[in-house]
Amino acid sequence: MTVKGQHVVVTGASRGLGRAVAEAFLAAGARVCGTGRDPEALEETRSRLEAIGGDFELVTLDVRHEESVCDLMQRLDRLDIVVNNAGIARIKPLLDTATEELCQTFSVNVVGAFVVMREAARRMVASGGGLIVNIASDAAIRGIPRMAPYVASKHALLGMGRSASLELRGSGVRVTTFCPGPIATDILGPGTASPNAMTCKSLAELIVSIASLPPNAELQELLIQPSPVVS
């Protein structure tokens, strides 16, 4: 199966993994709609996509705004694949973490992701099928010191994906939870990426490969870790 001609929505496409995913799908011949909160960063994404060429649009969108998410999903003339990527992360000791910071993390990583998944699923069920890829993290299956809200949010996203997979598969909608380890991004601040971090490009190409599986194959969860650098 190929993703050529498929209609793809990528949230959090203004930078990092989301931008790389938008690029990879566009290069593979898909029609891409990328969303992000930062208009300036989206313009950089635009220049990268224009260099590739193809059919795409970029929309300034905050997944915390439910009405905006619903409007986007309803106005699309077709929806085959959603990469549910928008997320935030912070490093802070548990004892210094305010309850509001937990709520902020959950508002994007859990509630926003839930709304995107639900609204995408509504469109896909009505049209006979589709694929939703929820971008979690290896934090979905382990603990990380000083990142309790983030880890909790990714555990929640994994649980939502497992439930949605069981519920939607009879309608032709597949749900994959993608759980990468360290990624070469600045999500935690400049210069914070692990030396062994995986590149956004390699992970984005893997996501395109998942989307290229035949409709009767559902990859439910994928944990991917970088191999240690051998000197």
FIKOLZA-1660 file (N, C-alpha, C; in steps of 0.1 Angstrom, whole numbers, plus 5000, padded with zeros to 4 digits):
% residues 231
   i   px   py   pz ch aa at
   1 5008 4988 5000  A  M  N
   1 5000 5000 5000  A  M CA
   1 5009 5012 5000  A  M  C
   2 5004 5023 4994  A  T  N
   2 5011 5036 4994  A  T CA
   2 5003 5047 5000  A  T  C
   3 5010 5057 5005  A  V  N
   3 5003 5069 5010  A  V CA
   3 5000 5079 4999  A  V  C
   4 5005 5077 4987  A  K  N
   4 5003 5086 4977  A  K CA
   4 4988 5089 4975  A  K  C
   5 4985 5102 4975  A  G  N
   5 4971 5106 4973  A  G CA
   5 4962 5106 4985  A  G  C
   6 4968 5101 4996  A  Q  N
   6 4961 5101 5009  A  Q CA
   6 4961 5115 5015  A  Q  C
   7 4950 5118 5023  A  H  N
   7 4949 5131 5029  A  H CA
   7 4953 5129 5044  A  H  C
   8 4963 5137 5048  A  V  N
   8 4969 5135 5061  A  V CA
   8 4969 5148 5069  A  V  C
   9 4965 5147 5081  A  V  N
   9 4966 5158 5091  A  V CA
   9 4977 5155 5101  A  V  C
  10 4986 5165 5103  A  V  N
  10 4996 5164 5113  A  V CA
  10 4995 5175 5123  A  V  C
  11 4993 5172 5135  A  T  N
  11 4992 5183 5145  A  T CA
  11 5007 5185 5151  A  T  C
  12 5009 5197 5155  A  G  N
  12 5023 5200 5160  A  G CA
  12 5033 5200 5149  A  G  C
  13 5029 5205 5137  A  A  N
  13 5038 5205 5126  A  A CA
  13 5047 5217 5124  A  A  C
  14 5047 5226 5134  A  S  N
  14 5055 5238 5133  A  S CA
  14 5070 5236 5136  A  S  C
  15 5073 5224 5142  A  R  N
  15 5087 5222 5145  A  R CA
  15 5089 5207 5148  A  R  C
  16 5102 5203 5149  A  G  N
  16 5105 5190 5154  A  G CA
  16 5100 5178 5147  A  G  C
  17 5095 5168 5154  A  L  N
  17 5090 5156 5148  A  L CA
  17 5078 5159 5139  A  L  C
  18 5069 5168 5143  A  G  N
  18 5057 5170 5135  A  G CA
  18 5060 5176 5122  A  G  C
  19 5070 5185 5121  A  R  N
  19 5075 5191 5109  A  R CA
  19 5081 5180 5100  A  R  C
  20 5089 5172 5106  A  A  N
  20 5095 5161 5098  A  A CA
  20 5085 5151 5092  A  A  C
  21 5074 5149 5100  A  V  N
  21 5063 5140 5096  A  V CA
  21 5056 5146 5084  A  V  C
  22 5053 5159 5085  A  A  N
  22 5047 5166 5074  A  A CA
  22 5055 5165 5061  A  A  C
  23 5068 5167 5063  A  E  N
  23 5077 5166 5051  A  E CA
  23 5077 5152 5045  A  E  C
  24 5078 5142 5054  A  A  N
  24 5079 5129 5049  A  A CA
  24 5067 5124 5041  A  A  C
  25 5055 5128 5046  A  F  N
  25 5043 5124 5039  A  F CA
  25 5041 5132 5026  A  F  C
  26 5045 5145 5026  A  L  N
  26 5044 5152 5014  A  L CA
  26 5054 5146 5003  A  L  C
  27 5066 5143 5008  A  A  N
  27 5076 5137 4998  A  A CA
  27 5071 5124 4993  A  A  C
  28 5062 5117 5001  A  A  N
  28 5057 5104 4996  A  A CA
  28 5045 5105 4988  A  A  C
  29 5040 5118 4985  A  G  N
  29 5029 5120 4976  A  G CA
  29 5016 5122 4982  A  G  C
  30 5016 5123 4996  A  A  N
  30 5003 5125 5003  A  A CA
  30 4999 5140 5002  A  A  C
  31 4987 5143 5005  A  R  N
  31 4982 5157 5006  A  R CA
  31 4982 5160 5021  A  R  C
  32 4989 5170 5025  A  V  N
  32 4992 5172 5039  A  V CA
  32 4985 5185 5044  A  V  C
  33 4979 5184 5056  A  C  N
  33 4974 5196 5063  A  C CA
  33 4982 5196 5077  A  C  C
  34 4990 5206 5079  A  G  N
  34 4998 5207 5091  A  G CA
  34 4993 5218 5100  A  G  C
  35 4992 5215 5113  A  T  N
  35 4988 5225 5122  A  T CA
  35 4998 5228 5133  A  T  C
  36 4997 5240 5139  A  G  N
  36 5006 5244 5150  A  G CA
  36 5002 5257 5156  A  G  C
  37 5007 5259 5168  A  R  N
  37 5002 5271 5175  A  R CA
  37 5010 5284 5172  A  R  C
  38 5022 5282 5167  A  D  N
  38 5032 5293 5164  A  D CA
  38 5032 5297 5150  A  D  C
  39 5026 5308 5146  A  P  N
  39 5025 5312 5132  A  P CA
  39 5039 5314 5125  A  P  C
  40 5049 5319 5133  A  E  N
  40 5062 5321 5127  A  E CA
  40 5069 5308 5125  A  E  C
  41 5068 5299 5134  A  A  N
  41 5074 5286 5132  A  A CA
  41 5067 5278 5120  A  A  C
  42 5054 5280 5119  A  L  N
  42 5047 5274 5107  A  L CA
  42 5052 5280 5094  A  L  C
  43 5056 5292 5094  A  E  N
  43 5061 5298 5082  A  E CA
  43 5074 5291 5078  A  E  C
  44 5082 5287 5088  A  E  N
  44 5095 5280 5084  A  E CA
  44 5091 5266 5079  A  E  C
  45 5081 5260 5085  A  T  N
  45 5076 5247 5079  A  T CA
  45 5071 5249 5065  A  T  C
  46 5064 5260 5062  A  R  N
  46 5059 5263 5049  A  R CA
  46 5071 5263 5039  A  R  C
  47 5082 5270 5042  A  S  N
  47 5093 5271 5033  A  S CA
  47 5099 5257 5031  A  S  C
  48 5099 5248 5041  A  R  N
  48 5105 5235 5039  A  R CA
  48 5095 5227 5030  A  R  C
  49 5082 5228 5032  A  L  N
  49 5073 5220 5024  A  L CA
  49 5073 5225 5009  A  L  C
  50 5074 5238 5007  A  E  N
  50 5075 5244 4994  A  E CA
  50 5087 5239 4986  A  E  C
  51 5098 5236 4993  A  A  N
  51 5110 5231 4987  A  A CA
  51 5108 5217 4982  A  A  C
  52 5099 5209 4989  A  I  N
  52 5096 5196 4985  A  I CA
  52 5086 5196 4973  A  I  C
  53 5076 5205 4974  A  G  N
  53 5066 5205 4964  A  G CA
  53 5055 5196 4967  A  G  C
  54 5043 5198 4961  A  G  N
  54 5031 5190 4964  A  G CA
  54 5020 5198 4970  A  G  C
  55 5010 5190 4974  A  D  N
  55 4997 5196 4978  A  D CA
  55 4997 5197 4994  A  D  C
  56 4997 5209 4999  A  F  N
  56 4997 5210 5014  A  F CA
  56 4990 5223 5018  A  F  C
  57 4986 5224 5030  A  E  N
  57 4981 5236 5037  A  E CA
  57 4986 5236 5051  A  E  C
  58 4988 5248 5057  A  L  N
  58 4991 5249 5071  A  L CA
  58 4981 5258 5078  A  L  C
  59 4977 5254 5090  A  V  N
  59 4967 5260 5097  A  V CA
  59 4972 5263 5111  A  V  C
  60 4970 5276 5116  A  T  N
  60 4974 5279 5129  A  T CA
  60 4963 5274 5138  A  T  C
  61 4966 5265 5147  A  L  N
  61 4956 5258 5155  A  L CA
  61 4962 5254 5168  A  L  C
  62 4955 5256 5179  A  D  N
  62 4958 5251 5192  A  D CA
  62 4949 5240 5196  A  D  C
  63 4954 5228 5198  A  V  N
  63 4945 5216 5200  A  V CA
  63 4937 5218 5213  A  V  C
  64 4941 5227 5222  A  R  N
  64 4933 5230 5234  A  R CA
  64 4920 5236 5231  A  R  C
  65 4918 5242 5219  A  H  N
  65 4906 5249 5215  A  H CA
  65 4897 5239 5208  A  H  C
  66 4888 5232 5215  A  E  N
  66 4880 5221 5210  A  E CA
  66 4872 5226 5197  A  E  C
  67 4866 5237 5198  A  E  N
  67 4858 5242 5186  A  E CA
  67 4866 5243 5173  A  E  C
  68 4879 5248 5175  A  S  N
  68 4887 5249 5163  A  S CA
  68 4891 5236 5157  A  S  C
  69 4894 5226 5166  A  V  N
  69 4897 5212 5162  A  V CA
  69 4885 5206 5154  A  V  C
  70 4873 5208 5160  A  C  N
  70 4861 5202 5154  A  C CA
  70 4858 5209 5140  A  C  C
  71 4860 5222 5139  A  D  N
  71 4858 5229 5127  A  D CA
  71 4868 5224 5116  A  D  C
  72 4880 5222 5120  A  L  N
  72 4890 5217 5110  A  L CA
  72 4886 5204 5105  A  L  C
  73 4883 5195 5114  A  M  N
  73 4880 5181 5109  A  M CA
  73 4868 5180 5101  A  M  C
  74 4858 5189 5103  A  Q  N
  74 4846 5189 5096  A  Q CA
  74 4847 5195 5082  A  Q  C
  75 4856 5205 5081  A  R  N
  75 4857 5212 5068  A  R CA
  75 4866 5205 5058  A  R  C
  76 4874 5195 5062  A  L  N
  76 4883 5187 5053  A  L CA
  76 4874 5179 5044  A  L  C
  77 4877 5179 5031  A  D  N
  77 4869 5172 5022  A  D CA
  77 4871 5157 5022  A  D  C
  78 4883 5153 5029  A  R  N
  78 4886 5139 5030  A  R CA
  78 4897 5138 5041  A  R  C
  79 4896 5127 5048  A  L  N
  79 4906 5124 5059  A  L CA
  79 4909 5109 5060  A  L  C
  80 4922 5106 5057  A  D  N
  80 4926 5092 5057  A  D CA
  80 4936 5089 5069  A  D  C
  81 4944 5099 5072  A  I  N
  81 4954 5096 5083  A  I CA
  81 4956 5108 5091  A  I  C
  82 4956 5106 5104  A  V  N
  82 4959 5117 5114  A  V CA
  82 4971 5113 5122  A  V  C
  83 4981 5122 5123  A  V  N
  83 4993 5120 5132  A  V CA
  83 4991 5130 5143  A  V  C
  84 4987 5125 5155  A  N  N
  84 4983 5132 5166  A  N CA
  84 4995 5135 5175  A  N  C
  85 5003 5146 5171  A  N  N
  85 5016 5148 5175  A  N CA
  85 5018 5160 5185  A  N  C
  86 5009 5169 5185  A  A  N
  86 5011 5181 5194  A  A CA
  86 5012 5177 5208  A  A  C
  87 5022 5183 5215  A  G  N
  87 5025 5180 5229  A  G CA
  87 5035 5190 5235  A  G  C
  88 5035 5190 5248  A  I  N
  88 5044 5198 5255  A  I CA
  88 5051 5190 5266  A  I  C
  89 5063 5194 5270  A  A  N
  89 5071 5187 5280  A  A CA
  89 5079 5197 5289  A  A  C
  90 5080 5194 5301  A  R  N
  90 5088 5202 5310  A  R CA
  90 5096 5193 5320  A  R  C
  91 5107 5198 5324  A  I  N
  91 5115 5192 5335  A  I CA
  91 5114 5200 5347  A  I  C
  92 5109 5194 5358  A  K  N
  92 5108 5201 5371  A  K CA
  92 5107 5191 5382  A  K  C
  93 5113 5193 5393  A  P  N
  93 5111 5184 5404  A  P CA
  93 5097 5183 5409  A  P  C
  94 5093 5172 5413  A  L  N
  94 5079 5170 5417  A  L CA
  94 5075 5180 5428  A  L  C
  95 5084 5182 5438  A  L  N
  95 5080 5191 5449  A  L CA
  95 5079 5205 5445  A  L  C
  96 5084 5209 5433  A  D  N
  96 5083 5223 5429  A  D CA
  96 5072 5224 5418  A  D  C
  97 5065 5214 5415  A  T  N
  97 5056 5214 5404  A  T CA
  97 5042 5218 5409  A  T  C
  98 5037 5229 5404  A  A  N
  98 5024 5234 5408  A  A CA
  98 5013 5225 5401  A  A  C
  99 5001 5224 5407  A  T  N
  99 4990 5217 5402  A  T CA
  99 4986 5223 5388  A  T  C
 100 4987 5236 5387  A  E  N
 100 4984 5242 5374  A  E CA
 100 4993 5237 5363  A  E  C
 101 5006 5234 5366  A  E  N
 101 5015 5229 5355  A  E CA
 101 5011 5215 5351  A  E  C
 102 5006 5207 5360  A  L  N
 102 5000 5194 5357  A  L CA
 102 4988 5196 5347  A  L  C
 103 4980 5205 5351  A  C  N
 103 4967 5207 5343  A  C CA
 103 4971 5212 5329  A  C  C
 104 4981 5221 5328  A  Q  N
 104 4985 5226 5315  A  Q CA
 104 4991 5215 5306  A  Q  C
 105 4999 5206 5312  A  T  N
 105 5004 5195 5304  A  T CA
 105 4993 5185 5299  A  T  C
 106 4983 5182 5308  A  F  N
 106 4972 5174 5304  A  F CA
 106 4963 5180 5294  A  F  C
 107 4962 5194 5295  A  S  N
 107 4953 5201 5285  A  S CA
 107 4957 5199 5271  A  S  C
 108 4970 5198 5269  A  V  N
 108 4976 5195 5255  A  V CA
 108 4977 5180 5252  A  V  C
 109 4985 5174 5261  A  N  N
 109 4989 5160 5258  A  N CA
 109 4978 5149 5260  A  N  C
 110 4968 5153 5267  A  V  N
 110 4957 5143 5270  A  V CA
 110 4944 5148 5264  A  V  C
 111 4939 5160 5269  A  V  N
 111 4926 5165 5264  A  V CA
 111 4927 5169 5250  A  V  C
 112 4937 5176 5246  A  G  N
 112 4938 5180 5232  A  G CA
 112 4939 5168 5223  A  G  C
 113 4948 5159 5227  A  A  N
 113 4950 5147 5219  A  A CA
 113 4937 5139 5218  A  A  C
 114 4929 5138 5229  A  F  N
 114 4916 5131 5229  A  F CA
 114 4907 5137 5219  A  F  C
 115 4906 5150 5219  A  V  N
 115 4896 5157 5210  A  V CA
 115 4900 5155 5195  A  V  C
 116 4913 5156 5192  A  V  N
 116 4918 5153 5179  A  V CA
 116 4915 5139 5175  A  V  C
 117 4917 5129 5183  A  M  N
 117 4915 5115 5180  A  M CA
 117 4900 5113 5178  A  M  C
 118 4892 5118 5187  A  R  N
 118 4877 5116 5186  A  R CA
 118 4871 5122 5174  A  R  C
 119 4875 5134 5170  A  E  N
 119 4869 5141 5159  A  E CA
 119 4874 5134 5146  A  E  C
 120 4887 5130 5146  A  A  N
 120 4892 5123 5134  A  A CA
 120 4885 5110 5132  A  A  C
 121 4883 5103 5143  A  A  N
 121 4876 5090 5143  A  A CA
 121 4861 5092 5138  A  A  C
 122 4855 5102 5142  A  R  N
 122 4841 5105 5137  A  R CA
 122 4841 5106 5121  A  R  C
 123 4850 5113 5116  A  R  N
 123 4851 5114 5101  A  R CA
 123 4855 5101 5095  A  R  C
 124 4864 5094 5101  A  M  N
 124 4869 5081 5095  A  M CA
 124 4858 5070 5096  A  M  C
 125 4851 5069 5107  A  V  N
 125 4840 5060 5108  A  V CA
 125 4829 5062 5097  A  V  C
 126 4826 5075 5095  A  A  N
 126 4816 5079 5085  A  A CA
 126 4820 5076 5071  A  A  C
 127 4834 5076 5068  A  S  N
 127 4839 5074 5055  A  S CA
 127 4843 5059 5053  A  S  C
 128 4843 5051 5063  A  G  N
 128 4847 5037 5061  A  G CA
 128 4860 5033 5066  A  G  C
 129 4868 5042 5072  A  G  N
 129 4881 5038 5077  A  G CA
 129 4891 5048 5077  A  G  C
 130 4903 5045 5083  A  G  N
 130 4914 5054 5084  A  G CA
 130 4924 5050 5094  A  G  C
 131 4934 5058 5096  A  L  N
 131 4945 5055 5105  A  L CA
 131 4948 5067 5114  A  L  C
 132 4948 5065 5127  A  I  N
 132 4952 5075 5137  A  I CA
 132 4965 5071 5144  A  I  C
 133 4976 5079 5143  A  V  N
 133 4988 5076 5149  A  V CA
 133 4990 5086 5161  A  V  C
 134 4989 5081 5173  A  N  N
 134 4991 5090 5185  A  N CA
 134 5006 5089 5188  A  N  C
 135 5012 5101 5189  A  I  N
 135 5026 5102 5192  A  I CA
 135 5028 5103 5207  A  I  C
 136 5032 5092 5213  A  A  N
 136 5034 5092 5228  A  A CA
 136 5049 5093 5230  A  A  C
 137 5055 5084 5237  A  S  N
 137 5069 5084 5241  A  S CA
 137 5072 5072 5248  A  S  C
 138 5085 5068 5250  A  D  N
 138 5088 5057 5259  A  D CA
 138 5083 5060 5273  A  D  C
 139 5081 5073 5276  A  A  N
 139 5075 5077 5289  A  A CA
 139 5061 5071 5291  A  A  C
 140 5055 5066 5281  A  A  N
 140 5042 5060 5282  A  A CA
 140 5043 5046 5290  A  A  C
 141 5055 5041 5291  A  I  N
 141 5057 5028 5297  A  I CA
 141 5067 5027 5308  A  I  C
 142 5072 5039 5312  A  R  N
 142 5082 5040 5322  A  R CA
 142 5082 5053 5330  A  R  C
 143 5089 5054 5341  A  G  N
 143 5090 5067 5348  A  G CA
 143 5102 5074 5344  A  G  C
 144 5101 5088 5345  A  I  N
 144 5113 5096 5343  A  I CA
 144 5114 5107 5354  A  I  C
 145 5125 5107 5361  A  P  N
 145 5125 5117 5372  A  P CA
 145 5123 5131 5368  A  P  C
 146 5117 5139 5376  A  R  N
 146 5115 5153 5373  A  R CA
 146 5105 5156 5361  A  R  C
 147 5098 5146 5357  A  M  N
 147 5089 5148 5346  A  M CA
 147 5075 5141 5349  A  M  C
 148 5071 5141 5361  A  A  N
 148 5059 5134 5365  A  A CA
 148 5046 5138 5356  A  A  C
 149 5043 5150 5354  A  P  N
 149 5032 5154 5346  A  P CA
 149 5033 5149 5332  A  P  C
 150 5044 5150 5326  A  Y  N
 150 5046 5145 5312  A  Y CA
 150 5044 5130 5311  A  Y  C
 151 5051 5123 5321  A  V  N
 151 5050 5108 5321  A  V CA
 151 5035 5104 5323  A  V  C
 152 5029 5110 5332  A  A  N
 152 5015 5107 5334  A  A CA
 152 5006 5109 5322  A  A  C
 153 5009 5120 5315  A  S  N
 153 5001 5123 5303  A  S CA
 153 5003 5113 5292  A  S  C
 154 5016 5108 5291  A  K  N
 154 5018 5098 5280  A  K CA
 154 5013 5084 5284  A  K  C
 155 5013 5081 5297  A  H  N
 155 5006 5069 5301  A  H CA
 155 4991 5070 5297  A  H  C
 156 4985 5081 5300  A  A  N
 156 4971 5083 5296  A  A CA
 156 4969 5082 5281  A  A  C
 157 4978 5088 5273  A  L  N
 157 4976 5087 5259  A  L CA
 157 4977 5072 5254  A  L  C
 158 4986 5065 5260  A  L  N
 158 4987 5050 5256  A  L CA
 158 4974 5043 5260  A  L  C
 159 4969 5046 5272  A  G  N
 159 4956 5039 5276  A  G CA
 159 4944 5043 5266  A  G  C
 160 4944 5056 5263  A  M  N
 160 4933 5060 5253  A  M CA
 160 4934 5053 5240  A  M  C
 161 4947 5052 5235  A  G  N
 161 4949 5045 5222  A  G CA
 161 4945 5031 5223  A  G  C
 162 4948 5024 5234  A  R  N
 162 4945 5010 5235  A  R CA
 162 4929 5008 5235  A  R  C
 163 4922 5016 5242  A  S  N
 163 4908 5016 5242  A  S CA
 163 4902 5019 5229  A  S  C
 164 4907 5030 5223  A  A  N
 164 4902 5034 5210  A  A CA
 164 4904 5023 5199  A  A  C
 165 4916 5017 5200  A  S  N
 165 4919 5006 5190  A  S CA
 165 4908 4995 5191  A  S  C
 166 4905 4990 5203  A  L  N
 166 4895 4980 5204  A  L CA
 166 4881 4984 5200  A  L  C
 167 4878 4996 5202  A  E  N
 167 4865 5001 5199  A  E CA
 167 4863 5004 5185  A  E  C
 168 4873 5009 5178  A  L  N
 168 4871 5014 5164  A  L CA
 168 4875 5004 5153  A  L  C
 169 4882 4993 5156  A  R  N
 169 4887 4985 5146  A  R CA
 169 4876 4978 5137  A  R  C
 170 4864 4976 5144  A  G  N
 170 4853 4971 5136  A  G CA
 170 4847 4980 5126  A  G  C
 171 4851 4993 5127  A  S  N
 171 4847 5003 5118  A  S CA
 171 4857 5007 5107  A  S  C
 172 4868 4999 5107  A  G  N
 172 4879 5002 5097  A  G CA
 172 4889 5012 5101  A  G  C
 173 4888 5017 5114  A  V  N
 173 4897 5027 5119  A  V CA
 173 4908 5021 5127  A  V  C
 174 4920 5022 5123  A  R  N
 174 4931 5017 5131  A  R CA
 174 4938 5028 5139  A  R  C
 175 4943 5024 5151  A  V  N
 175 4949 5033 5160  A  V CA
 175 4963 5027 5164  A  V  C
 176 4973 5035 5162  A  T  N
 176 4987 5031 5165  A  T CA
 176 4992 5041 5175  A  T  C
 177 4998 5036 5186  A  T  N
 177 5005 5045 5196  A  T CA
 177 5020 5043 5194  A  T  C
 178 5026 5054 5190  A  F  N
 178 5040 5054 5186  A  F CA
 178 5048 5059 5198  A  F  C
 179 5057 5051 5203  A  C  N
 179 5064 5054 5215  A  C CA
 179 5079 5055 5213  A  C  C
 180 5084 5066 5208  A  P  N
 180 5099 5067 5206  A  P CA
 180 5106 5071 5219  A  P  C
 181 5118 5067 5220  A  G  N
 181 5127 5071 5231  A  G CA
 181 5133 5085 5227  A  G  C
 182 5145 5089 5231  A  P  N
 182 5150 5102 5229  A  P CA
 182 5150 5106 5214  A  P  C
 183 5145 5118 5212  A  I  N
 183 5145 5124 5198  A  I CA
 183 5153 5136 5198  A  I  C
 184 5160 5139 5187  A  A  N
 184 5168 5150 5185  A  A CA
 184 5160 5163 5183  A  A  C
 185 5154 5168 5193  A  T  N
 185 5146 5180 5193  A  T CA
 185 5149 5189 5205  A  T  C
 186 5144 5201 5204  A  D  N
 186 5147 5210 5216  A  D CA
 186 5134 5212 5224  A  D  C
 187 5126 5202 5225  A  I  N
 187 5113 5203 5232  A  I CA
 187 5116 5206 5247  A  I  C
 188 5127 5203 5252  A  L  N
 188 5130 5206 5266  A  L CA
 188 5140 5218 5267  A  L  C
 189 5143 5224 5256  A  G  N
 189 5152 5235 5256  A  G CA
 189 5164 5233 5247  A  G  C
 190 5170 5244 5242  A  P  N
 190 5182 5242 5233  A  P CA
 190 5193 5234 5240  A  P  C
 191 5198 5225 5232  A  G  N
 191 5210 5217 5237  A  G CA
 191 5206 5206 5247  A  G  C
 192 5194 5202 5248  A  T  N
 192 5190 5192 5258  A  T CA
 192 5189 5178 5252  A  T  C
 193 5190 5177 5239  A  A  N
 193 5188 5164 5233  A  A CA
 193 5199 5154 5237  A  A  C
 194 5196 5142 5238  A  S  N
 194 5205 5131 5242  A  S CA
 194 5215 5129 5230  A  S  C
 195 5228 5126 5233  A  P  N
 195 5238 5123 5222  A  P CA
 195 5233 5112 5214  A  P  C
 196 5226 5102 5220  A  N  N
 196 5221 5090 5212  A  N CA
 196 5207 5092 5206  A  N  C
 197 5202 5104 5207  A  A  N
 197 5188 5107 5202  A  A CA
 197 5186 5103 5187  A  A  C
 198 5175 5098 5184  A  M  N
 198 5171 5095 5171  A  M CA
 198 5167 5107 5163  A  M  C
 199 5169 5108 5150  A  T  N
 199 5166 5119 5142  A  T CA
 199 5151 5120 5139  A  T  C
 200 5146 5132 5138  A  C  N
 200 5132 5134 5134  A  C CA
 200 5129 5127 5121  A  C  C
 201 5138 5129 5112  A  K  N
 201 5137 5124 5098  A  K CA
 201 5135 5109 5098  A  K  C
 202 5143 5102 5105  A  S  N
 202 5142 5087 5105  A  S CA
 202 5129 5082 5112  A  S  C
 203 5125 5089 5122  A  L  N
 203 5112 5085 5129  A  L CA
 203 5100 5089 5120  A  L  C
 204 5101 5100 5113  A  A  N
 204 5090 5104 5104  A  A CA
 204 5089 5094 5092  A  A  C
 205 5100 5089 5087  A  E  N
 205 5099 5079 5076  A  E CA
 205 5093 5066 5081  A  E  C
 206 5096 5063 5094  A  L  N
 206 5090 5051 5100  A  L CA
 206 5075 5052 5101  A  L  C
 207 5070 5064 5105  A  I  N
 207 5056 5067 5106  A  I CA
 207 5049 5065 5092  A  I  C
 208 5056 5070 5082  A  V  N
 208 5050 5069 5068  A  V CA
 208 5050 5054 5065  A  V  C
 209 5059 5046 5069  A  S  N
 209 5059 5032 5067  A  S CA
 209 5047 5025 5074  A  S  C
 210 5045 5029 5086  A  I  N
 210 5033 5024 5093  A  I CA
 210 5020 5027 5086  A  I  C
 211 5019 5039 5080  A  A  N
 211 5007 5043 5073  A  A CA
 211 5006 5036 5060  A  A  C
 212 5017 5030 5055  A  S  N
 212 5017 5023 5043  A  S CA
 212 5013 5008 5044  A  S  C
 213 5011 5003 5056  A  L  N
 213 5006 4990 5058  A  L CA
 213 4992 4988 5052  A  L  C
 214 4989 4976 5048  A  P  N
 214 4976 4973 5043  A  P CA
 214 4965 4976 5053  A  P  C
 215 4953 4979 5049  A  P  N
 215 4942 4983 5058  A  P CA
 215 4938 4972 5068  A  P  C
 216 4942 4959 5065  A  N  N
 216 4938 4948 5074  A  N CA
 216 4949 4945 5084  A  N  C
 217 4960 4954 5084  A  A  N
 217 4971 4952 5094  A  A CA
 217 4971 4964 5103  A  A  C
 218 4970 4962 5116  A  E  N
 218 4970 4972 5126  A  E CA
 218 4982 4971 5135  A  E  C
 219 4991 4980 5134  A  L  N
 219 5002 4980 5144  A  L CA
 219 4997 4988 5156  A  L  C
 220 4994 4982 5167  A  Q  N
 220 4988 4988 5178  A  Q CA
 220 4997 4997 5186  A  Q  C
 221 5009 4992 5189  A  E  N
 221 5019 5000 5196  A  E CA
 221 5033 4997 5191  A  E  C
 222 5041 5007 5191  A  L  N
 222 5055 5006 5187  A  L CA
 222 5064 5013 5196  A  L  C
 223 5073 5006 5203  A  L  N
 223 5083 5012 5211  A  L CA
 223 5096 5011 5204  A  L  C
 224 5102 5023 5202  A  I  N
 224 5115 5023 5194  A  I CA
 224 5125 5031 5202  A  I  C
 225 5137 5025 5204  A  Q  N
 225 5148 5031 5212  A  Q CA
 225 5160 5032 5203  A  Q  C
 226 5169 5042 5206  A  P  N
 226 5181 5043 5199  A  P CA
 226 5191 5033 5203  A  P  C
 227 5199 5028 5194  A  S  N
 227 5210 5019 5198  A  S CA
 227 5221 5027 5203  A  S  C
 228 5228 5021 5213  A  P  N
 228 5240 5028 5219  A  P CA
 228 5251 5031 5208  A  P  C
 229 5257 5042 5209  A  V  N
 229 5268 5045 5200  A  V CA
 229 5280 5037 5204  A  V  C
 230 5285 5029 5194  A  V  N
 230 5297 5020 5197  A  V CA
 230 5309 5027 5192  A  V  C
 231 5319 5029 5201  A  S  N
 231 5331 5036 5197  A  S CA
 231 5341 5027 5191  A  S  C
% end
